[in-house]
């Protein structure tokens, strides 16, 4: 079956099965790496993510952060440890069950990128290694637009993908989209692309795209 023929339900089933079959790191990262390799991969991404979010939080005025596509909650727990108030969701019930069992402060739910609703806007919305696994372009755009709608004025949307000029499918569950495609969806919604920060991990070409809401 070609990448673009896989259905929404196919993808959800794949990820729920993967979270059930692999450990807390490999299930949401690189199944080709051993445990030490994934420890480094997670730590590298987390360090960059925390530097992009900054140290603006305080006990009196914590940042409201959303981790969209949180998997088993690694980044959500780390953000909560930094004093942020964290909501997190994933399409995989297995992953969310694991994340809830770990505790650590975040509030977890099962939802897709285009389904999550919130009574308040967020200072920071992060979506790490999720959007390039959304194969259908309409689903991808709907999810991205929904995440953008959750960012307050002067807040940041931080998503990950390659910084590329071409739409590039890789394997069965990856489609890297051009940076221009992200801009085309987000700029009309008042979000400006301000930075691309690559992971710098081995051969990985993915990195953090940072958008700031200006209006």
Backbone as CSV, one residue per row, in Angstrom:
resi,resn,N_x,N_y,N_z,CA_x,CA_y,CA_z,C_x,C_y,C_z
1,UNK,0.837,-1.190,0.000,0.000,0.000,0.000,0.876,1.246,0.000
2,UNK,0.625,2.167,-0.887,1.423,3.383,-0.970,1.153,4.265,0.236
3,UNK,2.149,5.148,0.540,2.042,6.028,1.696,0.736,6.796,1.695
4,UNK,0.380,7.412,0.532,-0.769,8.295,0.502,-2.087,7.540,0.469
5,UNK,-2.050,6.188,0.443,-3.257,5.395,0.472,-3.575,4.884,1.879
6,UNK,-2.668,5.065,2.812,-2.922,4.626,4.175,-3.981,5.534,4.803
7,UNK,-4.903,4.925,5.531,-6.006,5.685,6.085,-5.666,6.207,7.470
8,UNK,-6.529,7.108,7.932,-6.414,7.653,9.280,-6.411,6.524,10.310
9,UNK,-7.330,5.552,10.157,-7.406,4.438,11.097,-6.174,3.548,11.018
10,UNK,-5.624,3.349,9.817,-4.379,2.579,9.674,-3.276,3.198,10.522
11,UNK,-3.149,4.508,10.417,-2.077,5.211,11.125,-2.269,5.132,12.627
12,UNK,-3.496,5.346,13.096,-3.758,5.277,14.535,-3.466,3.882,15.068
13,UNK,-3.853,2.848,14.308,-3.598,1.477,14.732,-2.101,1.200,14.782
14,UNK,-1.377,1.685,13.766,0.073,1.492,13.736,0.721,2.060,14.993
15,UNK,0.366,3.306,15.339,1.020,3.950,16.481,0.607,3.337,17.806
16,UNK,-0.636,2.949,17.956,-1.040,2.318,19.209,-0.328,0.987,19.385
17,UNK,-0.184,0.225,18.278,0.542,-1.043,18.340,2.015,-0.808,18.642
18,UNK,2.601,0.204,18.022,4.015,0.503,18.273,4.254,0.887,19.727
19,UNK,3.360,1.688,20.296,3.511,2.058,21.707,3.353,0.839,22.611
20,UNK,2.539,-0.121,22.206,2.366,-1.333,23.007,3.575,-2.256,22.905
21,UNK,4.235,-2.259,21.755,5.284,-3.240,21.483,6.690,-2.783,21.839
22,UNK,6.884,-1.465,22.016,8.240,-0.951,22.257,8.308,-0.197,23.576
23,UNK,9.530,-0.020,24.065,9.696,0.625,25.366,9.374,2.118,25.298
24,UNK,9.503,2.788,26.438,9.048,4.173,26.549,9.811,5.125,25.646
25,UNK,11.015,4.785,25.234,11.782,5.656,24.349,11.619,5.255,22.888
26,UNK,11.846,4.000,22.575,11.798,3.560,21.174,10.407,3.717,20.571
27,UNK,9.370,3.606,21.374,8.016,3.671,20.827,7.720,5.027,20.208
28,UNK,8.357,6.085,20.710,8.086,7.416,20.176,9.286,8.072,19.538
29,UNK,10.364,7.337,19.389,11.576,7.927,18.810,12.061,7.086,17.645
30,UNK,13.227,6.524,17.759,13.869,5.825,16.646,13.984,4.355,17.005
31,UNK,13.138,3.512,16.378,13.163,2.093,16.721,14.431,1.410,16.229
32,UNK,15.217,2.100,15.403,16.470,1.539,14.938,17.639,1.784,15.869
33,UNK,17.424,2.584,16.928,18.487,2.875,17.890,18.365,1.973,19.105
34,UNK,19.502,1.674,19.731,19.445,0.961,20.996,19.056,1.935,22.110
35,UNK,18.904,1.430,23.315,18.450,2.262,24.434,19.398,3.452,24.689
36,UNK,20.712,3.238,24.755,21.598,4.390,24.956,21.475,5.428,23.840
37,UNK,21.340,4.954,22.592,21.193,5.890,21.482,19.943,6.735,21.617
38,UNK,18.826,6.127,22.014,17.600,6.881,22.190,17.666,7.809,23.400
39,UNK,18.387,7.406,24.435,18.586,8.316,25.576,19.259,9.608,25.105
40,UNK,20.280,9.462,24.267,20.981,10.633,23.746,20.070,11.443,22.845
41,UNK,19.295,10.749,21.997,18.398,11.425,21.067,17.351,12.251,21.816
42,UNK,16.759,11.663,22.847,15.773,12.406,23.635,16.420,13.589,24.352
43,UNK,17.565,13.348,24.966,18.226,14.422,25.715,18.613,15.575,24.799
44,UNK,19.066,15.243,23.596,19.463,16.282,22.648,18.259,17.142,22.261
45,UNK,17.161,16.491,21.945,15.958,17.242,21.571,15.421,18.056,22.740
46,UNK,15.417,17.448,23.922,14.896,18.160,25.087,15.723,19.399,25.393
47,UNK,17.031,19.290,25.330,17.872,20.449,25.611,17.588,21.594,24.662
48,UNK,17.444,21.287,23.375,17.135,22.329,22.401,15.749,22.902,22.649
49,UNK,14.774,22.031,22.917,13.413,22.497,23.148,13.340,23.441,24.343
50,UNK,14.010,23.086,25.432,13.978,23.945,26.615,14.637,25.290,26.345
51,UNK,15.679,25.296,25.539,16.324,26.575,25.217,15.420,27.434,24.344
52,UNK,14.598,26.817,23.506,13.683,27.573,22.658,12.513,28.131,23.450
53,UNK,12.069,27.383,24.451,10.978,27.863,25.290,11.468,28.955,26.230
54,UNK,12.698,28.806,26.721,13.254,29.812,27.605,12.889,29.571,29.048
55,UNK,13.268,30.527,29.895,13.070,30.385,31.336,12.098,31.450,31.849
56,UNK,11.009,31.646,31.081,10.063,32.702,31.412,9.090,32.319,32.514
57,UNK,9.052,31.040,32.891,8.087,30.590,33.881,8.545,30.915,35.293
58,UNK,7.573,31.060,36.178,7.845,31.233,37.601,6.689,30.624,38.372
59,UNK,6.885,30.283,39.648,5.771,29.722,40.422,4.550,30.634,40.449
60,UNK,4.775,31.943,40.398,3.666,32.891,40.430,2.989,33.048,39.072
61,UNK,3.738,32.788,38.016,3.191,32.963,36.663,3.749,31.890,35.738
62,UNK,3.315,30.650,35.910,3.834,29.572,35.063,3.350,29.715,33.627
63,UNK,4.143,29.204,32.712,3.711,29.159,31.321,2.687,28.035,31.146
64,UNK,1.687,28.290,30.314,0.739,27.251,29.923,1.258,26.631,28.628
65,UNK,1.552,25.326,28.688,2.187,24.625,27.574,1.312,23.454,27.145
66,UNK,1.213,23.257,25.844,0.523,22.099,25.284,1.532,21.240,24.549
67,UNK,1.573,19.954,24.888,2.389,18.979,24.161,1.443,18.160,23.295
68,UNK,1.430,18.460,22.005,0.505,17.826,21.062,1.163,16.612,20.425
69,UNK,0.575,15.438,20.624,1.201,14.198,20.170,2.279,13.787,21.144
70,UNK,1.915,13.690,22.411,2.890,13.554,23.500,3.481,12.168,23.637
71,UNK,2.911,11.156,22.948,3.407,9.804,23.138,3.283,9.384,24.593
72,UNK,4.320,8.804,25.143,4.291,8.328,26.522,4.702,9.400,27.533
73,UNK,4.807,10.644,27.072,4.895,11.765,28.000,6.276,12.245,28.391
74,UNK,7.321,11.827,27.668,8.686,12.216,28.048,8.839,13.727,28.100
75,UNK,8.475,14.418,27.022,8.654,15.869,26.977,7.668,16.572,27.905
76,UNK,6.452,16.064,27.996,5.457,16.676,28.873,5.924,16.665,30.324
77,UNK,6.462,15.545,30.786,6.952,15.463,32.164,8.134,16.388,32.384
78,UNK,9.031,16.454,31.396,10.195,17.333,31.532,9.764,18.795,31.613
79,UNK,8.780,19.184,30.809,8.289,20.556,30.839,7.612,20.858,32.170
80,UNK,6.886,19.891,32.713,6.248,20.085,34.013,7.292,20.240,35.119
81,UNK,8.381,19.486,35.029,9.440,19.606,36.033,10.070,20.995,36.023
82,UNK,9.994,21.659,34.877,10.549,23.007,34.776,9.580,24.067,35.305
83,UNK,8.449,23.650,35.830,7.510,24.581,36.428,6.380,25.015,35.537
84,UNK,6.331,24.488,34.309,5.254,24.855,33.398,3.993,24.054,33.714
85,UNK,2.842,24.624,33.410,1.575,23.901,33.527,1.272,23.275,32.180
86,UNK,1.207,21.959,32.153,1.252,21.229,30.886,-0.027,20.430,30.652
87,UNK,-0.645,20.651,29.503,-1.648,19.749,28.949,-0.958,18.929,27.868
88,UNK,-1.374,17.680,27.705,-0.742,16.812,26.710,-1.772,15.825,26.187
89,UNK,-1.657,15.506,24.895,-2.579,14.531,24.320,-1.898,13.735,23.232
90,UNK,-2.484,12.580,22.947,-1.981,11.710,21.888,-3.145,10.885,21.366
91,UNK,-3.029,10.405,20.126,-4.090,9.562,19.572,-4.051,8.145,20.136
92,UNK,-2.924,7.748,20.729,-2.755,6.377,21.196,-3.236,6.215,22.639
93,UNK,-4.310,5.464,22.874,-4.725,5.199,24.257,-3.651,4.483,25.064
94,UNK,-2.893,3.609,24.412,-1.825,2.896,25.110,-0.765,3.858,25.615
95,UNK,-0.364,4.801,24.765,0.646,5.782,25.165,0.133,6.672,26.295
96,UNK,-1.103,7.123,26.189,-1.665,8.015,27.216,-1.809,7.272,28.545
97,UNK,-2.214,6.017,28.500,-2.307,5.231,29.734,-0.951,5.135,30.418
98,UNK,0.098,4.894,29.633,1.453,4.831,30.178,1.849,6.180,30.779
99,UNK,1.577,7.261,30.057,1.945,8.594,30.534,1.243,8.923,31.850
100,UNK,-0.036,8.610,31.939,-0.771,8.867,33.186,-0.184,8.080,34.348
101,UNK,0.226,6.838,34.086,0.798,6.010,35.139,2.118,6.584,35.649
102,UNK,2.858,7.260,34.770,4.114,7.883,35.169,3.893,9.116,36.029
103,UNK,2.725,9.757,35.897,2.433,10.955,36.692,3.322,12.122,36.297
104,UNK,3.723,12.912,37.269,4.673,13.989,37.026,4.069,15.347,36.751
105,UNK,2.729,15.463,36.800,2.144,16.790,36.690,1.289,17.087,35.485
106,UNK,1.640,16.626,34.273,0.818,16.962,33.104,-0.586,16.362,33.199
107,UNK,-1.517,17.013,32.497,-2.869,16.490,32.345,-2.965,15.886,30.946
108,UNK,-3.326,14.613,30.874,-3.281,13.877,29.613,-4.683,13.584,29.089
109,UNK,-4.793,13.472,27.774,-6.048,13.105,27.126,-5.740,12.378,25.821
110,UNK,-6.730,11.657,25.307,-6.634,11.005,24.002,-7.342,11.891,22.991
111,UNK,-6.622,12.320,21.963,-7.190,13.181,20.922,-6.239,13.217,19.745
112,UNK,-6.765,13.615,18.588,-5.959,13.856,17.394,-5.613,15.340,17.312
113,UNK,-4.687,15.673,16.423,-4.213,17.059,16.322,-5.333,18.035,16.000
114,UNK,-6.284,17.611,15.189,-7.356,18.520,14.802,-8.555,18.463,15.746
115,UNK,-8.477,17.640,16.787,-9.603,17.463,17.706,-9.467,18.236,19.012
116,UNK,-8.238,18.551,19.422,-8.038,19.118,20.758,-8.634,20.517,20.872
117,UNK,-9.412,20.710,21.927,-9.985,22.015,22.228,-9.579,22.408,23.639
118,UNK,-9.443,23.715,23.859,-9.030,24.210,25.164,-9.807,25.469,25.512
119,UNK,-10.189,25.637,26.787,-10.876,26.868,27.192,-9.937,28.059,27.322
120,UNK,-8.645,27.828,27.233,-7.671,28.903,27.328,-6.603,28.746,26.246
121,UNK,-5.993,29.864,25.847,-4.865,29.778,24.896,-3.592,29.392,25.640
122,UNK,-2.622,28.925,24.891,-1.350,28.494,25.470,-0.243,29.475,25.133
123,UNK,0.698,29.596,26.077,1.909,30.376,25.812,2.789,29.659,24.795
124,UNK,2.847,28.339,24.923,3.685,27.509,24.061,2.898,26.277,23.638
125,UNK,2.889,25.989,22.343,2.377,24.719,21.835,3.535,24.011,21.154
126,UNK,3.828,22.793,21.589,4.910,22.017,20.986,4.338,20.761,20.354
127,UNK,4.923,20.366,19.242,4.494,19.165,18.516,5.763,18.523,17.951
128,UNK,6.302,17.567,18.703,7.616,17.007,18.405,7.485,15.689,17.652
129,UNK,8.014,15.658,16.439,8.080,14.446,15.616,6.707,13.791,15.433
130,UNK,5.726,14.619,15.096,4.369,14.140,14.888,3.867,14.488,13.488
131,UNK,3.998,15.731,13.091,3.361,16.199,11.857,3.881,15.486,10.617
132,UNK,5.148,15.100,10.597,5.646,14.417,9.399,5.237,12.949,9.368
133,UNK,4.549,12.495,10.421,3.939,11.166,10.395,2.479,11.219,9.944
134,UNK,1.944,12.420,9.737,0.573,12.564,9.235,0.647,12.539,7.715
135,UNK,0.157,11.482,7.111,0.378,11.260,5.688,-0.555,12.063,4.798
136,UNK,-1.791,12.226,5.214,-2.773,12.933,4.401,-2.584,14.444,4.530
137,UNK,-2.459,15.131,3.400,-2.181,16.565,3.435,-3.318,17.368,4.067
138,UNK,-4.555,16.957,3.840,-5.688,17.684,4.424,-5.721,17.501,5.945
139,UNK,-5.450,16.296,6.395,-5.390,16.030,7.829,-4.242,16.798,8.466
140,UNK,-3.088,16.806,7.789,-1.927,17.561,8.269,-2.267,19.044,8.415
141,UNK,-2.870,19.627,7.381,-3.197,21.052,7.419,-4.220,21.361,8.503
142,UNK,-5.228,20.490,8.665,-6.251,20.709,9.687,-5.640,20.648,11.084
143,UNK,-4.753,19.689,11.301,-4.090,19.592,12.593,-3.215,20.791,12.876
144,UNK,-2.445,21.213,11.875,-1.550,22.354,12.040,-2.342,23.628,12.331
145,UNK,-3.432,23.835,11.612,-4.253,25.027,11.837,-4.887,25.012,13.224
146,UNK,-5.299,23.830,13.668,-5.880,23.754,15.010,-4.844,24.094,16.074
147,UNK,-3.644,23.579,15.932,-2.589,23.916,16.890,-2.320,25.418,16.891
148,UNK,-2.301,26.012,15.705,-2.068,27.456,15.607,-3.147,28.246,16.342
149,UNK,-4.388,27.765,16.288,-5.497,28.483,16.928,-5.385,28.485,18.443
150,UNK,-4.558,27.620,18.995,-4.424,27.483,20.445,-3.323,28.359,21.027
151,UNK,-2.581,29.063,20.183,-1.441,29.873,20.627,-1.894,31.308,20.894
152,UNK,-1.570,31.823,22.068,-1.945,33.201,22.403,-1.088,34.192,21.626
153,UNK,-1.500,35.445,21.599,-0.707,36.500,20.974,0.641,36.593,21.683
154,UNK,1.713,36.634,20.908,3.112,36.642,21.369,3.571,35.264,21.837
155,UNK,2.689,34.258,21.760,3.089,32.904,22.104,3.811,32.226,20.950
156,UNK,4.272,31.000,21.192,5.074,30.283,20.212,4.472,28.934,19.875
157,UNK,4.495,28.605,18.613,4.189,27.263,18.122,5.511,26.657,17.671
158,UNK,5.879,25.515,18.258,7.147,24.866,17.956,6.840,23.478,17.404
159,UNK,7.139,23.275,16.130,6.876,22.003,15.460,8.169,21.487,14.839
160,UNK,8.203,20.210,14.539,9.432,19.641,13.987,9.204,19.034,12.613
161,UNK,10.162,19.267,11.762,10.208,18.683,10.421,11.571,19.039,9.848
162,UNK,11.838,18.578,8.635,13.050,19.015,7.951,12.870,20.456,7.467
163,UNK,13.973,21.113,7.192,13.934,22.440,6.562,14.237,22.209,5.086
164,UNK,13.175,21.941,4.329,13.353,21.465,2.965,12.475,22.246,1.999
165,UNK,12.820,22.170,0.734,12.019,22.838,-0.298,11.064,21.875,-0.990
166,UNK,11.168,20.592,-0.686,10.400,19.588,-1.413,9.618,18.689,-0.460
167,UNK,8.468,18.213,-0.942,7.701,17.222,-0.209,8.402,15.881,-0.385
168,UNK,8.803,15.241,0.734,9.654,14.058,0.647,9.100,12.918,1.490
169,UNK,8.439,11.923,0.873,8.023,10.729,1.618,9.240,9.865,1.936
170,UNK,9.231,9.264,3.131,10.287,8.321,3.512,9.650,7.159,4.255
171,UNK,9.813,5.973,3.744,9.241,4.804,4.393,7.722,4.813,4.332
172,UNK,7.117,4.074,5.257,5.674,3.886,5.236,4.900,4.966,5.982
173,UNK,5.516,5.606,6.952,4.762,6.514,7.810,5.448,7.864,7.988
174,UNK,6.170,8.328,6.975,6.838,9.625,7.061,6.635,10.396,5.766
175,UNK,6.212,11.654,5.893,6.197,12.596,4.779,6.729,13.923,5.292
176,UNK,7.931,14.298,4.837,8.478,15.609,5.183,7.927,16.642,4.209
177,UNK,7.443,17.754,4.746,6.839,18.789,3.904,7.724,20.029,3.871
178,UNK,7.628,20.791,2.791,8.466,21.986,2.648,8.173,23.008,3.744
179,UNK,9.202,23.724,4.134,9.013,24.819,5.086,8.006,25.820,4.544
180,UNK,8.008,26.013,3.237,7.061,26.938,2.620,5.618,26.501,2.842
181,UNK,5.373,25.188,2.939,4.019,24.699,3.182,3.560,25.063,4.590
182,UNK,4.471,24.974,5.551,4.137,25.397,6.914,3.830,26.886,6.945
183,UNK,4.662,27.669,6.280,4.432,29.114,6.255,3.104,29.453,5.582
184,UNK,2.787,28.745,4.498,1.554,29.031,3.773,0.325,28.780,4.635
185,UNK,0.378,27.788,5.513,-0.745,27.515,6.404,-0.784,28.484,7.589
186,UNK,0.379,28.838,8.130,0.422,29.547,9.403,0.463,31.071,9.287
187,UNK,1.117,31.596,8.263,1.229,33.052,8.164,-0.119,33.753,8.033
188,UNK,-1.087,33.200,7.255,-2.397,33.857,7.215,-3.118,33.844,8.565
189,UNK,-2.680,32.980,9.469,-3.287,32.894,10.795,-2.564,33.761,11.822
190,UNK,-1.586,34.531,11.350,-0.888,35.456,12.243,0.344,34.904,12.910
191,UNK,0.897,33.796,12.401,2.116,33.232,12.975,3.275,33.401,12.004
192,UNK,4.373,33.920,12.516,5.548,34.212,11.691,6.665,33.225,12.006
193,UNK,7.286,32.684,10.960,8.413,31.767,11.134,9.638,32.563,11.536
194,UNK,10.203,32.245,12.716,11.328,33.034,13.228,12.628,32.247,13.323
195,UNK,12.548,30.895,13.277,13.773,30.138,13.529,13.605,28.685,13.102
196,UNK,14.688,28.122,12.558,14.803,26.676,12.413,16.050,26.246,13.148
197,UNK,15.903,25.308,14.080,17.035,24.819,14.867,17.156,23.312,14.682
198,UNK,18.134,22.834,13.897,18.248,21.395,13.623,18.649,20.612,14.866
199,UNK,18.250,19.346,14.896,18.625,18.495,16.021,20.140,18.346,16.141
200,UNK,20.802,18.218,15.005,22.242,17.981,15.038,22.586,16.613,15.587
201,UNK,21.699,15.656,15.391,21.920,14.304,15.905,22.187,13.360,14.740
202,UNK,23.407,12.890,14.629,23.816,11.949,13.590,23.365,12.452,12.223
203,UNK,22.670,11.590,11.459,22.300,11.979,10.097,20.921,12.627,10.033
204,UNK,20.265,12.792,11.184,18.895,13.313,11.209,18.854,14.752,10.699
205,UNK,17.976,15.016,9.735,17.848,16.350,9.145,16.675,17.135,9.715
206,UNK,15.986,16.541,10.670,14.826,17.191,11.276,15.296,18.207,12.317
207,UNK,14.473,19.210,12.551,14.758,20.196,13.580,13.491,20.912,13.995
208,UNK,13.649,21.895,14.871,12.528,22.657,15.409,12.266,23.897,14.558
209,UNK,11.034,24.006,14.088,10.570,25.231,13.449,9.796,26.035,14.491
210,UNK,10.190,27.286,14.696,9.553,28.128,15.712,8.753,29.217,15.019
211,UNK,7.472,29.278,15.347,6.570,30.318,14.845,6.079,31.135,16.026
212,UNK,6.032,32.448,15.855,5.525,33.346,16.892,4.257,34.016,16.406
213,UNK,3.239,34.024,17.301,1.988,34.701,16.923,2.157,36.195,17.070
214,UNK,1.935,36.910,15.976,2.075,38.360,15.975,0.727,39.061,16.003
215,UNK,-0.343,38.322,15.727,-1.675,38.947,15.741,-2.745,37.898,15.951
